[in-house]
Amino acid sequence: MHSNGQTNWIEVDLGEIRNNVRVLRSIAGAQVMAVVKANAYGHGLVEASQAAVEGGAGWLGVARIDEALALCRAGIQARMIVLGYTEPERAAEAAAEGVRLAVYDQGVVEAYSRVAREAGKTLLVHAKYDTGMGRLGHDPQDAVEFTRWMGDLPGLKVEGAFTHFAEADEPQKPTTLRQLECFENVLKALNAAGLRPEFIHAANSAGTLLFPQARYDVVRPGIAVYGLQPAPGVMLPPEIRPALSWKARLASVKMIPPGHGVSYNFHYFTTHEERIGVITVGYADGFRRVQGNHVLVRGVRVPVVGAVCMDQCLVQLDAVPDAQIGDEVVLIGQQGDLRISAEEIARSWGTIVYEVVCGLGARVQRVYR
Ligand SMILES: *Cc1c(COP(=O)(O)O)cnc(C)c1O
């Protein structure tokens, strides 16, 4: 793969995204909504979405309407839904493009209906129920009334009903089963009233993998589409593989005398004459300014030393005597026999893998395979 002359770039293997969606679809035995919010978890919105659709995703889930409109403009053919809040004034655009909106609040739904009707359009909506997460969602007890009321509003069609799990990645806890029971009651009531919408969905990646009864008509995996684990305890099937690598270059190699401070504020001092390299990645690219980072150079795992700067940082290269300016440096991915996973970085940063990939800088060029 060619870096396009970049000094800091992300390689995305679109074949892996296609494959991961295919695997998830066959495991779930349901339609797949690939969740592509936040620039497809850092992987590149349009390219990753296109790959997901080619892998069999019939739906794309986003967080903001502008993400959906960008996909429409790019000519991506799939059903799209904004899973988060949308301002009422955008309802006409959504309706015009066939972008579905999540609904849970009567006042907002009324405003959507008014805007869509005035535009002479019909807006497709999916009713979201809060079955326990305590975030967005209508009262599950009121599902029948809410659905019936929406069904009578002009400019609106209720196409789906859904919920979201708070702890599907911790299956030993009772929360997900409780949420499922609550959601089942919603569906029972809707069925009994003849109001079951066409598409029922609940499961994020962990829910899809760990709770077969949560798969319904559509599953909504995000992180697993990119081949990443929802949480350290949640094992992915072996056929699901990470799509993203992150690379930089060695910009300098030199010997620094003993007792010499290194990088801003001298968090590191050489203890002997040390081979110190500079690599072309910094916190502005999403590489956190913390101690304990490692990278791969010539197939060797080397420590980052001193403070991470905005656009560069320093590495201790005593173990790589033949290191040269221009060498490829791997931040995430494989080099020789070694690999650094995004999950490992998440652990070392004390965060979740989602934050690692979503935090990759906008200025980092994405290169596609
Ligand atoms: C982000 C999101 C998902 C995907 O979650 P993953 O854990 O990445 O699989 C699914 N549904 C909703 C409503 C979301 O906001």
The ligand as an ORCA input file, in Angstrom:
! r2SCAN-3c Opt
* xyz 0 1
  C     -23.468      3.830     18.294
  C     -24.743      3.081     18.288
  C     -24.778      1.736     17.889
  C     -23.536      0.933     17.583
  O     -22.902      0.546     18.778
  P     -21.604     -0.412     18.785
  O     -21.349     -0.642     20.218
  O     -20.526      0.379     18.131
  O     -21.948     -1.618     18.031
  C     -26.016      1.131     17.793
  N     -27.157      1.807     18.109
  C     -27.149      3.089     18.511
  C     -28.426      3.761     18.852
  C     -25.950      3.760     18.641
  O     -25.955      5.027     19.057
*
